[in-house]
Amino acid sequence: MKIAEIFSSIQGEGSSSGYPTVFIRFAGCNLRCRYCDTPAAQNDCGTEMDPGSIAEEVKRTGVTHVCVTGGEPLLQNDLPALLKILHDTGYEISIETNGTVDFRSCQDYATICMDVKCPSSGEKSDLNLLKWIRPEDSVKYVIGTDEDIRYAHETLKQNAVRGTIFWSPVFGTDPMNIVSFILDQNLPVRFQLQLHKIIGVQ
């Protein structure tokens, strides 16, 4: 498995926002989003580690929340094996995915946060995957433009999502258009800022 980095920090977004979390960041991604904040993890030039070694590295942190991210972690063939080790050890695991790879093989071990790509990203997610989102999973929209707001709204009307839905502004953009739209339309979504960027941690 190709590892870009393993580190501990405060989870800045999603359902576990605010918790101390150990992040397993895999190298390699099949998308090239315009606003990507981890471009170093886009290629697959990471450090080779087997699932057991990764689990040992996680254990040394002493942190019980684990976030599996990337890049795109679901491109790693041995990911279910790693998740089983961590799950059986008692970790609470979440996976951040770009919504282009089927995640069902991982749902026995982890919650899913599917990032639905909006037009300003320059990429597209597979909206057919939304039907596999469970109540304990979540969906995230990173919104940078009015077109993104309209796109996010349309996909919500067309897809019955059972999990929590987050709308977040692209970091550095004005969040008030998003907040106003949510309030005007009385949408069943949670507005969220990227906490880790606001407080200045990784």
C-alpha positions, 0 to 999 in steps of 0.5 A, a space after each residue: 500500500 502506498 502511504 503519503 503520510 500518517 499523522 495525528 491532528 484534530 479532525 476538521 470536518 465531517 461527523 467526527 469534527 473536533 476529535 483527535 484523529 490519526 490520519 492515514 493518507 494514501 498516495 495516488 488519486 484518479 482525479 485532479 480537482 482544481 482546489 485540491 489541498 493535498 496535491 502531493 498525494 495525487 501521485 502514487 510516489 508514497 512509501 510502501 507499507 503492508 496493512 500490519 505495519 500501518 496498523 502498528 504505526 496507528 497504534 503508536 499514536 494512542 489515538 482511537 479515531 482513524 481517518 483514512 484519506 488520500 489521494 483516493 484511498 479506495 484505489 488501494 487493493 489491500 484497504 479492506 484488510 487494513 480496515 479489518 485489522 483496525 476495526 477488530 482492534 476497536 478503532 472508530 474509522 472513517 473513510 474520505 472518498 471522492 465518490 468515483 470508486 465503489 465503497 461497499 466492501 469497506 462499509 462493514 468496518 468504517 463509515 463513509 464520507 463521500 465527497 460529491 464533486 461540484 463543477 468548480 472542481 473540474 471533476 465529477 463523482 459517480 452519483 449512482 453511489 449515493 444510493 449506498 450511503 447509510 444513515 451513519 455515513 455522510 456526503 460532503 459538497 465543497 462549494 466555490 461558486 453559485 453554479 456549485 450551489 445550484 448543482 448541489 441543490 439539484 443532486 439533493 432533489 434527485 437523490 434520496 441521501 440517507 446520511 448526513 449532508 455537509 455543505 462547505 465553502 472552498 477555503 478562502 471563499 465567502 461562505 455567506 452565499 451558501 448559508 443564505 441559500 440553505 436558510 432560504 430553501 430550508 435545506 436538510 444540510 449541515 453547513 460546515 467550515 474546515 476547522 483544521 484550516 481555521 485553527 492552522 493545523 494540518 
